[in-house]
Amino acid sequence: MRFVLLLLTAIATALVTGFGLSYYALSDGRLFGAAQLGPWISWPDLGSASPNPYSRGHLTREAALQLGRAEGLQFIATADSSGNALDLSCTYTLAGHVPVSSFWTLVALNPAGINLAAPGTDLALRSSEIARDNSGAMTIHVGTRLAPGNWLELSGTGPFTLELTLYDTTAFSGFGSDNDTMPAITRGDCA
């Protein structure tokens, strides 16, 4: 009787582990093959012709179209450079450089994927609209409260994600790899 009980326990453990890992692979399997630069995370494999099986499962489940590897890369930040989760009750400053690219866009999304741009403003901040200093560094203010200079005006409450999409970039290609740097995200005042 003890043997049967141990056998059933082993089978149950194997099933739970197998189904749990399968669910993880399909729900957020893109975490495999992630490349991180500061608070920014990218999955360069997502746009390749043959992504890893976990990324492929995630893409299939989400039915999401990705940029091809030669077209660009998307970087996502859910926390500031200190590791604190991004929240709309606070203001943030992005400062620094981005990897070499022809063009880039910055958007803020809530956890459901809805754009948080304030009504009456553009849905994205574009690289062509940014004022930079003499070294090419930029400073962008993000939040719901008015800020001077480059400002991504948002509306809403709660957590959010910043998505920086680089088009026609050399990031992670080996060309100009010393230039693979992303802007730091610094938390300002919180309401």
C-alpha positions, 0 to 999 in steps of 0.5 A, spaced: 500 500 500 505 504 501 508 503 494 502 505 491 501 511 495 508 513 493 507 512 486 501 516 486 504 522 490 510 522 484 505 522 479 501 528 482 508 531 483 510 530 476 503 532 473 503 539 477 510 541 475 509 539 468 503 543 467 506 549 472 512 549 467 507 549 461 503 554 463 509 559 465 512 558 458 506 560 455 504 566 459 511 569 460 516 565 457 519 571 454 523 571 460 528 566 457 533 570 453 532 577 456 537 582 456 538 587 461 541 594 461 539 598 467 532 598 469 530 596 461 529 589 459 529 587 452 528 580 448 532 580 442 530 573 440 523 575 439 524 578 433 528 573 430 526 568 425 526 562 430 525 564 437 526 560 443 521 555 444 518 559 450 518 565 446 514 562 441 509 559 446 508 566 449 508 569 442 503 564 440 498 565 446 499 573 446 498 573 438 502 579 438 506 581 432 513 583 434 518 587 430 523 583 426 530 583 428 533 588 423 527 592 424 528 594 431 528 592 439 523 594 444 525 595 451 521 595 457 522 598 464 517 596 470 521 599 475 526 605 476 534 605 476 533 603 484 528 597 483 522 601 485 516 599 481 514 605 477 507 608 479 503 614 476 503 618 483 510 619 482 514 623 477 520 620 473 526 623 470 530 619 464 537 621 463 542 619 458 543 616 451 540 610 447 543 605 443 544 608 436 538 607 432 534 611 426 528 613 430 525 611 437 519 612 441 517 612 448 510 610 451 507 609 458 502 603 458 498 601 464 498 593 466 492 592 461 496 595 455 492 601 455 496 607 453 496 612 459 498 619 454 494 624 457 488 626 453 489 631 447 497 629 447 501 625 442 500 617 444 508 617 444 514 621 445 518 621 439 526 622 438 525 627 433 521 631 438 527 631 443 531 637 445 538 634 447 545 637 450 551 638 446 553 631 448 547 628 445 544 626 452 537 627 453 533 628 459 525 626 459 520 628 465 515 623 465 509 623 470 502 626 471 505 633 473 507 639 469 515 639 468 519 643 464 523 641 457 522 634 454 515 631 458 511 625 457 505 627 460 501 621 463 494 621 466 491 615 471 493 612 477 497 606 479 503 602 476 505 603 469 510 600 464 515 604 460 516 602 453 522 604 449 522 602 442 528 603 437 528 602 430 533 600 425 538 599 431 545 596 432 544 594 439 546 587 441 548 586 434 556 587 436 556 593 432 558 599 436 557 595 442 560 600 447 554 604 445 549 599 448 547 604 454 540 606 456 537 612 460 537 612 467 530 612 470 530 616 477 524 617 481 522 624 483 516 627 488 511 622 489 504 625 491 
